Amino acid sequence: MKKVKKDKSLNYRQMNYKGKYKRTKVMIPITLLACILVFFISKYWIIYDIIMIVALVWQLLYTRNKMLEEEKELQ
């Protein structure tokens, strides 16, 4: 019997890629807020902001592609 992953779960590893993609989209405003806070806290703010934004965009694209692959497999 195949274990079915869920859209919503507290455990990130138990989620399917559709749920992971939704959670990543929720992280966009949180990351932008963190970038603004880092601007006021650190003198090397540009480095931290670039790292956070690049990681967010990479994760968003990766989970989107995996979500689309997962949906094709289910059809």
N, CA, C and O atoms as a Tripos MOL2 file, in Angstrom:
@<TRIPOS>MOLECULE
protein
  300   299    75     0     0
PROTEIN
NO_CHARGES

@<TRIPOS>ATOM
      1 N           0.8430   -1.1810    0.0000 N.3       1 MET1
      2 CA          0.0000    0.0000    0.0000 C.3       1 MET1
      3 C           0.8880    1.2440    0.0000 C.2       1 MET1
      4 O           1.7810    1.3820    0.8370 O.2       1 MET1
      5 N           0.6350    2.1360   -0.9380 N.am      2 LYS2
      6 CA          1.4350    3.3330   -1.0810 C.3       2 LYS2
      7 C           0.9920    4.3950   -0.0690 C.2       2 LYS2
      8 O          -0.2000    4.6290    0.1280 O.2       2 LYS2
      9 N           1.9760    5.0280    0.5640 N.am      3 LYS3
     10 CA          1.6700    6.0680    1.5390 C.3       3 LYS3
     11 C           1.3330    7.3630    0.7950 C.2       3 LYS3
     12 O           2.1060    7.8220   -0.0450 O.2       3 LYS3
     13 N           0.1880    7.9390    1.1060 N.am      4 VAL4
     14 CA         -0.2760    9.1560    0.4480 C.3       4 VAL4
     15 C           0.1850   10.3570    1.2580 C.2       4 VAL4
     16 O          -0.0160   10.4240    2.4710 O.2       4 VAL4
     17 N           0.8080   11.3040    0.5640 N.am      5 LYS5
     18 CA          1.2430   12.5290    1.2340 C.3       5 LYS5
     19 C           0.1140   13.5470    1.2130 C.2       5 LYS5
     20 O          -0.7710   13.4970    0.3590 O.2       5 LYS5
     21 N           0.1580   14.4700    2.1630 N.am      6 LYS6
     22 CA         -0.9300   15.4190    2.3510 C.3       6 LYS6
     23 C          -0.5510   16.8080    1.8500 C.2       6 LYS6
     24 O           0.6300   17.1370    1.7340 O.2       6 LYS6
     25 N          -1.5800   17.6270    1.5510 N.am      7 ASP7
     26 CA         -1.3510   19.0270    1.2010 C.3       7 ASP7
     27 C          -0.9580   19.8330    2.4300 C.2       7 ASP7
     28 O          -0.1010   20.7140    2.3570 O.2       7 ASP7
     29 N          -1.5900   19.5270    3.5600 N.am      8 LYS8
     30 CA         -1.3400   20.2890    4.7860 C.3       8 LYS8
     31 C          -0.8010   19.3690    5.8650 C.2       8 LYS8
     32 O          -1.3690   18.3110    6.1410 O.2       8 LYS8
     33 N           0.2950   19.7820    6.4680 N.am      9 SER9
     34 CA          0.8890   19.0190    7.5490 C.3       9 SER9
     35 C           1.8720   19.9140    8.2790 C.2       9 SER9
     36 O           2.4530   20.8200    7.6810 O.2       9 SER9
     37 N           2.0580   19.6730    9.5450 N.am     10 LEU10
     38 CA          3.0680   20.4190   10.2870 C.3      10 LEU10
     39 C           4.4710   19.9530    9.9050 C.2      10 LEU10
     40 O           5.4230   20.7330    9.9320 O.2      10 LEU10
     41 N           4.5850   18.6910    9.5550 N.am     11 ASN11
     42 CA          5.8630   18.1310    9.1520 C.3      11 ASN11
     43 C           6.0500   18.3650    7.6530 C.2      11 ASN11
     44 O           5.2730   17.8630    6.8410 O.2      11 ASN11
     45 N           7.0760   19.1230    7.2910 N.am     12 TYR12
     46 CA          7.3180   19.4880    5.8980 C.3      12 TYR12
     47 C           7.5810   18.2660    5.0320 C.2      12 TYR12
     48 O           7.1820   18.2390    3.8680 O.2      12 TYR12
     49 N           8.2450   17.2560    5.5800 N.am     13 ARG13
     50 CA          8.5900   16.0590    4.8080 C.3      13 ARG13
     51 C           7.3840   15.1930    4.4760 C.2      13 ARG13
     52 O           7.4450   14.3920    3.5430 O.2      13 ARG13
     53 N           6.3000   15.3320    5.2090 N.am     14 GLN14
     54 CA          5.1000   14.5390    4.9530 C.3      14 GLN14
     55 C           4.1740   15.1970    3.9280 C.2      14 GLN14
     56 O           3.1430   14.6280    3.5700 O.2      14 GLN14
     57 N           4.5310   16.3760    3.4600 N.am     15 MET15
     58 CA          3.6780   17.1010    2.5220 C.3      15 MET15
     59 C           3.9960   16.7050    1.0880 C.2      15 MET15
     60 O           5.1190   16.3090    0.7790 O.2      15 MET15
     61 N           2.9990   16.8160    0.2150 N.am     16 ASN16
     62 CA          3.2630   16.6510   -1.2020 C.3      16 ASN16
     63 C           3.7660   17.9870   -1.7510 C.2      16 ASN16
     64 O           3.7950   18.9880   -1.0350 O.2      16 ASN16
     65 N           4.1610   17.9960   -3.0250 N.am     17 TYR17
     66 CA          4.7710   19.2130   -3.5770 C.3      17 TYR17
     67 C           3.7650   20.3440   -3.7560 C.2      17 TYR17
     68 O           4.1540   21.5120   -3.7760 O.2      17 TYR17
     69 N           2.5030   20.0280   -3.8840 N.am     18 LYS18
     70 CA          1.4860   21.0830   -3.9680 C.3      18 LYS18
     71 C           1.4320   21.8540   -2.6480 C.2      18 LYS18
     72 O           1.3630   23.0830   -2.6460 O.2      18 LYS18
     73 N           1.4640   21.1360   -1.5340 N.am     19 GLY19
     74 CA          1.4680   21.7760   -0.2260 C.3      19 GLY19
     75 C           2.7580   22.5350    0.0330 C.2      19 GLY19
     76 O           2.7440   23.6150    0.6240 O.2      19 GLY19
     77 N           3.8790   21.9630   -0.4140 N.am     20 LYS20
     78 CA          5.1680   22.6440   -0.2470 C.3      20 LYS20
     79 C           5.2050   23.9410   -1.0510 C.2      20 LYS20
     80 O           5.7500   24.9470   -0.5970 O.2      20 LYS20
     81 N           4.6180   23.9080   -2.2530 N.am     21 TYR21
     82 CA          4.5690   25.1120   -3.0890 C.3      21 TYR21
     83 C           3.7200   26.1990   -2.4260 C.2      21 TYR21
     84 O           4.0930   27.3720   -2.4240 O.2      21 TYR21
     85 N           2.5860   25.8030   -1.8700 N.am     22 LYS22
     86 CA          1.7370   26.7750   -1.1720 C.3      22 LYS22
     87 C           2.4700   27.3800    0.0230 C.2      22 LYS22
     88 O           2.3930   28.5850    0.2610 O.2      22 LYS22
     89 N           3.1800   26.5380    0.7700 N.am     23 ARG23
     90 CA          3.9120   27.0370    1.9320 C.3      23 ARG23
     91 C           5.0400   27.9760    1.5120 C.2      23 ARG23
     92 O           5.3240   28.9520    2.2050 O.2      23 ARG23
     93 N           5.6800   27.6880    0.3850 N.am     24 THR24
     94 CA          6.7380   28.5580   -0.1110 C.3      24 THR24
     95 C           6.1780   29.9160   -0.5220 C.2      24 THR24
     96 O           6.8160   30.9420   -0.2890 O.2      24 THR24
     97 N           4.9890   29.9330   -1.1320 N.am     25 LYS25
     98 CA          4.3730   31.2100   -1.4960 C.3      25 LYS25
     99 C           4.0160   32.0300   -0.2590 C.2      25 LYS25
    100 O           4.0660   33.2600   -0.2900 O.2      25 LYS25
    101 N           3.6580   31.3500    0.8270 N.am     26 VAL26
    102 CA          3.3580   32.0580    2.0720 C.3      26 VAL26
    103 C           4.6330   32.6950    2.6450 C.2      26 VAL26
    104 O           4.5650   33.7050    3.3450 O.2      26 VAL26
    105 N           5.7810   32.1060    2.3460 N.am     27 MET27
    106 CA          7.0500   32.6100    2.8770 C.3      27 MET27
    107 C           7.5420   33.8740    2.1770 C.2      27 MET27
    108 O           8.4650   34.5170    2.6770 O.2      27 MET27
    109 N           6.9620   34.2520    1.0390 N.am     28 ILE28
    110 CA          7.4150   35.4370    0.3100 C.3      28 ILE28
    111 C           7.3140   36.7060    1.1600 C.2      28 ILE28
    112 O           8.3230   37.3980    1.3030 O.2      28 ILE28
    113 N           6.1540   37.0520    1.7330 N.am     29 PRO29
    114 CA          6.1080   38.2760    2.5410 C.3      29 PRO29
    115 C           6.9720   38.1870    3.8040 C.2      29 PRO29
    116 O           7.5150   39.1920    4.2640 O.2      29 PRO29
    117 N           7.0930   36.9850    4.3550 N.am     30 ILE30
    118 CA          7.9270   36.8130    5.5500 C.3      30 ILE30
    119 C           9.3880   37.0700    5.2080 C.2      30 ILE30
    120 O          10.1070   37.7010    5.9830 O.2      30 ILE30
    121 N           9.8280   36.5860    4.0560 N.am     31 THR31
    122 CA         11.2050   36.8100    3.6230 C.3      31 THR31
    123 C          11.4570   38.2850    3.3310 C.2      31 THR31
    124 O          12.5170   38.8110    3.6690 O.2      31 THR31
    125 N          10.5030   38.9460    2.7130 N.am     32 LEU32
    126 CA         10.6630   40.3760    2.4500 C.3      32 LEU32
    127 C          10.7410   41.1710    3.7460 C.2      32 LEU32
    128 O          11.5210   42.1190    3.8450 O.2      32 LEU32
    129 N           9.9530   40.8010    4.7250 N.am     33 LEU33
    130 CA         10.0210   41.4500    6.0290 C.3      33 LEU33
    131 C          11.3810   41.2060    6.6820 C.2      33 LEU33
    132 O          11.9570   42.1120    7.2840 O.2      33 LEU33
    133 N          11.8870   39.9870    6.5600 N.am     34 ALA34
    134 CA         13.2090   39.6710    7.1080 C.3      34 ALA34
    135 C          14.2940   40.4870    6.4070 C.2      34 ALA34
    136 O          15.2460   40.9280    7.0510 O.2      34 ALA34
    137 N          14.1630   40.6910    5.0990 N.am     35 CYS35
    138 CA         15.1340   41.5050    4.3650 C.3      35 CYS35
    139 C          15.1370   42.9470    4.8640 C.2      35 CYS35
    140 O          16.1930   43.5680    4.9900 O.2      35 CYS35
    141 N          13.9560   43.4700    5.1450 N.am     36 ILE36
    142 CA         13.8610   44.8430    5.6650 C.3      36 ILE36
    143 C          14.4840   44.9290    7.0550 C.2      36 ILE36
    144 O          15.1980   45.8870    7.3540 O.2      36 ILE36
    145 N          14.2230   43.9410    7.9030 N.am     37 LEU37
    146 CA         14.8050   43.9500    9.2460 C.3      37 LEU37
    147 C          16.3240   43.8270    9.2130 C.2      37 LEU37
    148 O          17.0170   44.4790    9.9940 O.2      37 LEU37
    149 N          16.8410   43.0020    8.3210 N.am     38 VAL38
    150 CA         18.2940   42.8360    8.2030 C.3      38 VAL38
    151 C          18.9410   44.1460    7.7610 C.2      38 VAL38
    152 O          20.0690   44.4470    8.1530 O.2      38 VAL38
    153 N          18.2370   44.9180    6.9540 N.am     39 PHE39
    154 CA         18.7460   46.2140    6.5120 C.3      39 PHE39
    155 C          19.0830   47.1200    7.6970 C.2      39 PHE39
    156 O          20.0840   47.8370    7.6720 O.2      39 PHE39
    157 N          18.2460   47.0840    8.7270 N.am     40 PHE40
    158 CA         18.4590   47.9310    9.8840 C.3      40 PHE40
    159 C          19.4280   47.3300   10.9070 C.2      40 PHE40
    160 O          19.9990   48.0580   11.7190 O.2      40 PHE40
    161 N          19.6150   46.0230   10.8740 N.am     41 ILE41
    162 CA         20.4170   45.3460   11.8980 C.3      41 ILE41
    163 C          21.8780   45.1760   11.4870 C.2      41 ILE41
    164 O          22.7730   45.3380   12.3160 O.2      41 ILE41
    165 N          22.1250   44.8570   10.2380 N.am     42 SER42
    166 CA         23.4710   44.4640    9.8140 C.3      42 SER42
    167 C          24.0780   45.4760    8.8550 C.2      42 SER42
    168 O          23.3720   46.1110    8.0720 O.2      42 SER42
    169 N          25.3960   45.6160    8.9280 N.am     43 LYS43
    170 CA         26.0480   46.4890    7.9640 C.3      43 LYS43
    171 C          26.3370   45.7590    6.6550 C.2      43 LYS43
    172 O          26.6410   46.4000    5.6490 O.2      43 LYS43
    173 N          26.2450   44.4200    6.6530 N.am     44 TYR44
    174 CA         26.4030   43.6280    5.4360 C.3      44 TYR44
    175 C          25.0390   43.1480    4.9330 C.2      44 TYR44
    176 O          24.9130   42.0150    4.4670 O.2      44 TYR44
    177 N          24.0420   43.9880    5.0240 N.am     45 TRP45
    178 CA         22.6710   43.6200    4.7250 C.3      45 TRP45
    179 C          22.4740   43.1590    3.2910 C.2      45 TRP45
    180 O          21.6490   42.2790    3.0420 O.2      45 TRP45
    181 N          23.2020   43.7240    2.3450 N.am     46 ILE46
    182 CA         22.9850   43.3750    0.9400 C.3      46 ILE46
    183 C          23.3350   41.9080    0.6750 C.2      46 ILE46
    184 O          22.6650   41.2470   -0.1170 O.2      46 ILE46
    185 N          24.3700   41.4020    1.3270 N.am     47 ILE47
    186 CA         24.7700   40.0040    1.1530 C.3      47 ILE47
    187 C          23.6790   39.0730    1.6730 C.2      47 ILE47
    188 O          23.2990   38.1110    1.0050 O.2      47 ILE47
    189 N          23.1810   39.3690    2.8720 N.am     48 TYR48
    190 CA         22.1290   38.5290    3.4620 C.3      48 TYR48
    191 C          20.8420   38.5930    2.6380 C.2      48 TYR48
    192 O          20.1710   37.5790    2.4460 O.2      48 TYR48
    193 N          20.5050   39.7820    2.1570 N.am     49 ASP49
    194 CA         19.2920   39.9240    1.3540 C.3      49 ASP49
    195 C          19.3860   39.1270    0.0580 C.2      49 ASP49
    196 O          18.4310   38.4570   -0.3360 O.2      49 ASP49
    197 N          20.5300   39.2010   -0.5970 N.am     50 ILE50
    198 CA         20.7060   38.4550   -1.8450 C.3      50 ILE50
    199 C          20.5950   36.9570   -1.5930 C.2      50 ILE50
    200 O          19.9390   36.2460   -2.3550 O.2      50 ILE50
    201 N          21.2290   36.4750   -0.5320 N.am     51 ILE51
    202 CA         21.1730   35.0490   -0.2090 C.3      51 ILE51
    203 C          19.7380   34.6120    0.0620 C.2      51 ILE51
    204 O          19.3000   33.5790   -0.4440 O.2      51 ILE51
    205 N          19.0050   35.3850    0.8520 N.am     52 MET52
    206 CA         17.6200   35.0160    1.1790 C.3      52 MET52
    207 C          16.7210   35.0300   -0.0550 C.2      52 MET52
    208 O          15.9100   34.1230   -0.2410 O.2      52 MET52
    209 N          16.8600   36.0470   -0.8930 N.am     53 ILE53
    210 CA         15.9990   36.1530   -2.0730 C.3      53 ILE53
    211 C          16.3260   35.0710   -3.0890 C.2      53 ILE53
    212 O          15.4200   34.4800   -3.6780 O.2      53 ILE53
    213 N          17.6120   34.8040   -3.3020 N.am     54 VAL54
    214 CA         18.0010   33.7510   -4.2450 C.3      54 VAL54
    215 C          17.4950   32.3900   -3.7580 C.2      54 VAL54
    216 O          16.9860   31.5970   -4.5490 O.2      54 VAL54
    217 N          17.6350   32.1200   -2.4530 N.am     55 ALA55
    218 CA         17.1600   30.8470   -1.9070 C.3      55 ALA55
    219 C          15.6440   30.7250   -2.0490 C.2      55 ALA55
    220 O          15.1430   29.6500   -2.3790 O.2      55 ALA55
    221 N          14.9160   31.7960   -1.8080 N.am     56 LEU56
    222 CA         13.4620   31.7710   -1.9310 C.3      56 LEU56
    223 C          13.0290   31.5320   -3.3750 C.2      56 LEU56
    224 O          12.1470   30.7130   -3.6320 O.2      56 LEU56
    225 N          13.6410   32.2370   -4.3080 N.am     57 VAL57
    226 CA         13.2840   32.0720   -5.7180 C.3      57 VAL57
    227 C          13.6220   30.6630   -6.1870 C.2      57 VAL57
    228 O          12.8290   30.0430   -6.8970 O.2      57 VAL57
    229 N          14.7920   30.1470   -5.8000 N.am     58 TRP58
    230 CA         15.1660   28.7860   -6.1810 C.3      58 TRP58
    231 C          14.1620   27.7740   -5.6320 C.2      58 TRP58
    232 O          13.7180   26.8780   -6.3490 O.2      58 TRP58
    233 N          13.8090   27.9240   -4.3550 N.am     59 GLN59
    234 CA         12.8570   26.9870   -3.7450 C.3      59 GLN59
    235 C          11.4930   27.0930   -4.4130 C.2      59 GLN59
    236 O          10.8340   26.0750   -4.6270 O.2      59 GLN59
    237 N          11.0620   28.2940   -4.7420 N.am     60 LEU60
    238 CA          9.7720   28.4890   -5.4020 C.3      60 LEU60
    239 C           9.7470   27.8120   -6.7730 C.2      60 LEU60
    240 O           8.7810   27.1250   -7.1070 O.2      60 LEU60
    241 N          10.7890   27.9980   -7.5580 N.am     61 LEU61
    242 CA         10.8580   27.3690   -8.8770 C.3      61 LEU61
    243 C          10.9700   25.8510   -8.7730 C.2      61 LEU61
    244 O          10.3300   25.1280   -9.5360 O.2      61 LEU61
    245 N          11.7720   25.3710   -7.8410 N.am     62 TYR62
    246 CA         11.9590   23.9320   -7.6750 C.3      62 TYR62
    247 C          10.6520   23.2460   -7.2680 C.2      62 TYR62
    248 O          10.2700   22.2350   -7.8580 O.2      62 TYR62
    249 N           9.9710   23.7950   -6.2650 N.am     63 THR63
    250 CA          8.7280   23.1640   -5.8130 C.3      63 THR63
    251 C           7.6300   23.2840   -6.8660 C.2      63 THR63
    252 O           6.7780   22.4010   -6.9720 O.2      63 THR63
    253 N           7.6400   24.3690   -7.6490 N.am     64 ARG64
    254 CA          6.6510   24.5110   -8.7190 C.3      64 ARG64
    255 C           6.8670   23.4340   -9.7730 C.2      64 ARG64
    256 O           5.9120   22.7870  -10.2010 O.2      64 ARG64
    257 N           8.1090   23.2370  -10.1940 N.am     65 ASN65
    258 CA          8.3980   22.2090  -11.1990 C.3      65 ASN65
    259 C           8.0550   20.8160  -10.6800 C.2      65 ASN65
    260 O           7.4810   20.0070  -11.4100 O.2      65 ASN65
    261 N           8.4010   20.5310   -9.4300 N.am     66 LYS66
    262 CA          8.0890   19.2290   -8.8460 C.3      66 LYS66
    263 C           6.5770   19.0350   -8.7090 C.2      66 LYS66
    264 O           6.0690   17.9310   -8.9070 O.2      66 LYS66
    265 N           5.8610   20.1100   -8.3710 N.am     67 MET67
    266 CA          4.4040   20.0320   -8.2530 C.3      67 MET67
    267 C           3.7810   19.6890   -9.6070 C.2      67 MET67
    268 O           2.8750   18.8590   -9.6810 O.2      67 MET67
    269 N           4.2600   20.3220  -10.6720 N.am     68 LEU68
    270 CA          3.7290   20.0410  -11.9990 C.3      68 LEU68
    271 C           4.0520   18.6130  -12.4210 C.2      68 LEU68
    272 O           3.2110   17.9570  -13.0350 O.2      68 LEU68
    273 N           5.2490   18.1140  -12.1100 N.am     69 GLU69
    274 CA          5.6020   16.7160  -12.4020 C.3      69 GLU69
    275 C           4.7070   15.7450  -11.6350 C.2      69 GLU69
    276 O           4.2560   14.7340  -12.1730 O.2      69 GLU69
    277 N           4.4630   16.0750  -10.3720 N.am     70 GLU70
    278 CA          3.6260   15.2230   -9.5270 C.3      70 GLU70
    279 C           2.1920   15.1660  -10.0530 C.2      70 GLU70
    280 O           1.5640   14.1070  -10.0360 O.2      70 GLU70
    281 N           1.6720   16.3120  -10.5240 N.am     71 GLU71
    282 CA          0.3240   16.3320  -11.0620 C.3      71 GLU71
    283 C           0.2290   15.5270  -12.3630 C.2      71 GLU71
    284 O          -0.7870   14.8800  -12.6180 O.2      71 GLU71
    285 N           1.2840   15.5660  -13.1850 N.am     72 LYS72
    286 CA          1.2900   14.7710  -14.4330 C.3      72 LYS72
    287 C           1.2840   13.2880  -14.1160 C.2      72 LYS72
    288 O           0.6160   12.5150  -14.8040 O.2      72 LYS72
    289 N           2.0150   12.8750  -13.0880 N.am     73 GLU73
    290 CA          2.0540   11.4720  -12.7030 C.3      73 GLU73
    291 C           0.7000   10.9730  -12.2140 C.2      73 GLU73
    292 O           0.3420    9.8200  -12.4550 O.2      73 GLU73
    293 N          -0.0400   11.8100  -11.5450 N.am     74 LEU74
    294 CA         -1.3300   11.4150  -11.0010 C.3      74 LEU74
    295 C          -2.4120   11.3170  -12.0790 C.2      74 LEU74
    296 O          -3.4210   10.6410  -11.8830 O.2      74 LEU74
    297 N          -2.2100   11.9750  -13.1930 N.am     75 GLN75
    298 CA         -3.2370   11.9600  -14.2520 C.3      75 GLN75
    299 C          -3.1230   10.7590  -15.1220 C.2      75 GLN75
    300 O          -3.9080   10.5960  -16.0560 O.2      75 GLN75
@<TRIPOS>BOND
     1     1     2 1
     2     2     3 1
     3     3     4 2
     4     3     5 am
     5     5     6 1
     6     6     7 1
     7     7     8 2
     8     7     9 am
     9     9    10 1
    10    10    11 1
    11    11    12 2
    12    11    13 am
    13    13    14 1
    14    14    15 1
    15    15    16 2
    16    15    17 am
    17    17    18 1
    18    18    19 1
    19    19    20 2
    20    19    21 am
    21    21    22 1
    22    22    23 1
    23    23    24 2
    24    23    25 am
    25    25    26 1
    26    26    27 1
    27    27    28 2
    28    27    29 am
    29    29    30 1
    30    30    31 1
    31    31    32 2
    32    31    33 am
    33    33    34 1
    34    34    35 1
    35    35    36 2
    36    35    37 am
    37    37    38 1
    38    38    39 1
    39    39    40 2
    40    39    41 am
    41    41    42 1
    42    42    43 1
    43    43    44 2
    44    43    45 am
    45    45    46 1
    46    46    47 1
    47    47    48 2
    48    47    49 am
    49    49    50 1
    50    50    51 1
    51    51    52 2
    52    51    53 am
    53    53    54 1
    54    54    55 1
    55    55    56 2
    56    55    57 am
    57    57    58 1
    58    58    59 1
    59    59    60 2
    60    59    61 am
    61    61    62 1
    62    62    63 1
    63    63    64 2
    64    63    65 am
    65    65    66 1
    66    66    67 1
    67    67    68 2
    68    67    69 am
    69    69    70 1
    70    70    71 1
    71    71    72 2
    72    71    73 am
    73    73    74 1
    74    74    75 1
    75    75    76 2
    76    75    77 am
    77    77    78 1
    78    78    79 1
    79    79    80 2
    80    79    81 am
    81    81    82 1
    82    82    83 1
    83    83    84 2
    84    83    85 am
    85    85    86 1
    86    86    87 1
    87    87    88 2
    88    87    89 am
    89    89    90 1
    90    90    91 1
    91    91    92 2
    92    91    93 am
    93    93    94 1
    94    94    95 1
    95    95    96 2
    96    95    97 am
    97    97    98 1
    98    98    99 1
    99    99   100 2
   100    99   101 am
   101   101   102 1
   102   102   103 1
   103   103   104 2
   104   103   105 am
   105   105   106 1
   106   106   107 1
   107   107   108 2
   108   107   109 am
   109   109   110 1
   110   110   111 1
   111   111   112 2
   112   111   113 am
   113   113   114 1
   114   114   115 1
   115   115   116 2
   116   115   117 am
   117   117   118 1
   118   118   119 1
   119   119   120 2
   120   119   121 am
   121   121   122 1
   122   122   123 1
   123   123   124 2
   124   123   125 am
   125   125   126 1
   126   126   127 1
   127   127   128 2
   128   127   129 am
   129   129   130 1
   130   130   131 1
   131   131   132 2
   132   131   133 am
   133   133   134 1
   134   134   135 1
   135   135   136 2
   136   135   137 am
   137   137   138 1
   138   138   139 1
   139   139   140 2
   140   139   141 am
   141   141   142 1
   142   142   143 1
   143   143   144 2
   144   143   145 am
   145   145   146 1
   146   146   147 1
   147   147   148 2
   148   147   149 am
   149   149   150 1
   150   150   151 1
   151   151   152 2
   152   151   153 am
   153   153   154 1
   154   154   155 1
   155   155   156 2
   156   155   157 am
   157   157   158 1
   158   158   159 1
   159   159   160 2
   160   159   161 am
   161   161   162 1
   162   162   163 1
   163   163   164 2
   164   163   165 am
   165   165   166 1
   166   166   167 1
   167   167   168 2
   168   167   169 am
   169   169   170 1
   170   170   171 1
   171   171   172 2
   172   171   173 am
   173   173   174 1
   174   174   175 1
   175   175   176 2
   176   175   177 am
   177   177   178 1
   178   178   179 1
   179   179   180 2
   180   179   181 am
   181   181   182 1
   182   182   183 1
   183   183   184 2
   184   183   185 am
   185   185   186 1
   186   186   187 1
   187   187   188 2
   188   187   189 am
   189   189   190 1
   190   190   191 1
   191   191   192 2
   192   191   193 am
   193   193   194 1
   194   194   195 1
   195   195   196 2
   196   195   197 am
   197   197   198 1
   198   198   199 1
   199   199   200 2
   200   199   201 am
   201   201   202 1
   202   202   203 1
   203   203   204 2
   204   203   205 am
   205   205   206 1
   206   206   207 1
   207   207   208 2
   208   207   209 am
   209   209   210 1
   210   210   211 1
   211   211   212 2
   212   211   213 am
   213   213   214 1
   214   214   215 1
   215   215   216 2
   216   215   217 am
   217   217   218 1
   218   218   219 1
   219   219   220 2
   220   219   221 am
   221   221   222 1
   222   222   223 1
   223   223   224 2
   224   223   225 am
   225   225   226 1
   226   226   227 1
   227   227   228 2
   228   227   229 am
   229   229   230 1
   230   230   231 1
   231   231   232 2
   232   231   233 am
   233   233   234 1
   234   234   235 1
   235   235   236 2
   236   235   237 am
   237   237   238 1
   238   238   239 1
   239   239   240 2
   240   239   241 am
   241   241   242 1
   242   242   243 1
   243   243   244 2
   244   243   245 am
   245   245   246 1
   246   246   247 1
   247   247   248 2
   248   247   249 am
   249   249   250 1
   250   250   251 1
   251   251   252 2
   252   251   253 am
   253   253   254 1
   254   254   255 1
   255   255   256 2
   256   255   257 am
   257   257   258 1
   258   258   259 1
   259   259   260 2
   260   259   261 am
   261   261   262 1
   262   262   263 1
   263   263   264 2
   264   263   265 am
   265   265   266 1
   266   266   267 1
   267   267   268 2
   268   267   269 am
   269   269   270 1
   270   270   271 1
   271   271   272 2
   272   271   273 am
   273   273   274 1
   274   274   275 1
   275   275   276 2
   276   275   277 am
   277   277   278 1
   278   278   279 1
   279   279   280 2
   280   279   281 am
   281   281   282 1
   282   282   283 1
   283   283   284 2
   284   283   285 am
   285   285   286 1
   286   286   287 1
   287   287   288 2
   288   287   289 am
   289   289   290 1
   290   290   291 1
   291   291   292 2
   292   291   293 am
   293   293   294 1
   294   294   295 1
   295   295   296 2
   296   295   297 am
   297   297   298 1
   298   298   299 1
   299   299   300 2
@<TRIPOS>SUBSTRUCTURE
     1 MET1         2 RESIDUE 1 A MET
     2 LYS2         6 RESIDUE 1 A LYS
     3 LYS3        10 RESIDUE 1 A LYS
     4 VAL4        14 RESIDUE 1 A VAL
     5 LYS5        18 RESIDUE 1 A LYS
     6 LYS6        22 RESIDUE 1 A LYS
     7 ASP7        26 RESIDUE 1 A ASP
     8 LYS8        30 RESIDUE 1 A LYS
     9 SER9        34 RESIDUE 1 A SER
    10 LEU10       38 RESIDUE 1 A LEU
    11 ASN11       42 RESIDUE 1 A ASN
    12 TYR12       46 RESIDUE 1 A TYR
    13 ARG13       50 RESIDUE 1 A ARG
    14 GLN14       54 RESIDUE 1 A GLN
    15 MET15       58 RESIDUE 1 A MET
    16 ASN16       62 RESIDUE 1 A ASN
    17 TYR17       66 RESIDUE 1 A TYR
    18 LYS18       70 RESIDUE 1 A LYS
    19 GLY19       74 RESIDUE 1 A GLY
    20 LYS20       78 RESIDUE 1 A LYS
    21 TYR21       82 RESIDUE 1 A TYR
    22 LYS22       86 RESIDUE 1 A LYS
    23 ARG23       90 RESIDUE 1 A ARG
    24 THR24       94 RESIDUE 1 A THR
    25 LYS25       98 RESIDUE 1 A LYS
    26 VAL26      102 RESIDUE 1 A VAL
    27 MET27      106 RESIDUE 1 A MET
    28 ILE28      110 RESIDUE 1 A ILE
    29 PRO29      114 RESIDUE 1 A PRO
    30 ILE30      118 RESIDUE 1 A ILE
    31 THR31      122 RESIDUE 1 A THR
    32 LEU32      126 RESIDUE 1 A LEU
    33 LEU33      130 RESIDUE 1 A LEU
    34 ALA34      134 RESIDUE 1 A ALA
    35 CYS35      138 RESIDUE 1 A CYS
    36 ILE36      142 RESIDUE 1 A ILE
    37 LEU37      146 RESIDUE 1 A LEU
    38 VAL38      150 RESIDUE 1 A VAL
    39 PHE39      154 RESIDUE 1 A PHE
    40 PHE40      158 RESIDUE 1 A PHE
    41 ILE41      162 RESIDUE 1 A ILE
    42 SER42      166 RESIDUE 1 A SER
    43 LYS43      170 RESIDUE 1 A LYS
    44 TYR44      174 RESIDUE 1 A TYR
    45 TRP45      178 RESIDUE 1 A TRP
    46 ILE46      182 RESIDUE 1 A ILE
    47 ILE47      186 RESIDUE 1 A ILE
    48 TYR48      190 RESIDUE 1 A TYR
    49 ASP49      194 RESIDUE 1 A ASP
    50 ILE50      198 RESIDUE 1 A ILE
    51 ILE51      202 RESIDUE 1 A ILE
    52 MET52      206 RESIDUE 1 A MET
    53 ILE53      210 RESIDUE 1 A ILE
    54 VAL54      214 RESIDUE 1 A VAL
    55 ALA55      218 RESIDUE 1 A ALA
    56 LEU56      222 RESIDUE 1 A LEU
    57 VAL57      226 RESIDUE 1 A VAL
    58 TRP58      230 RESIDUE 1 A TRP
    59 GLN59      234 RESIDUE 1 A GLN
    60 LEU60      238 RESIDUE 1 A LEU
    61 LEU61      242 RESIDUE 1 A LEU
    62 TYR62      246 RESIDUE 1 A TYR
    63 THR63      250 RESIDUE 1 A THR
    64 ARG64      254 RESIDUE 1 A ARG
    65 ASN65      258 RESIDUE 1 A ASN
    66 LYS66      262 RESIDUE 1 A LYS
    67 MET67      266 RESIDUE 1 A MET
    68 LEU68      270 RESIDUE 1 A LEU
    69 GLU69      274 RESIDUE 1 A GLU
    70 GLU70      278 RESIDUE 1 A GLU
    71 GLU71      282 RESIDUE 1 A GLU
    72 LYS72      286 RESIDUE 1 A LYS
    73 GLU73      290 RESIDUE 1 A GLU
    74 LEU74      294 RESIDUE 1 A LEU
    75 GLN75      298 RESIDUE 1 A GLN
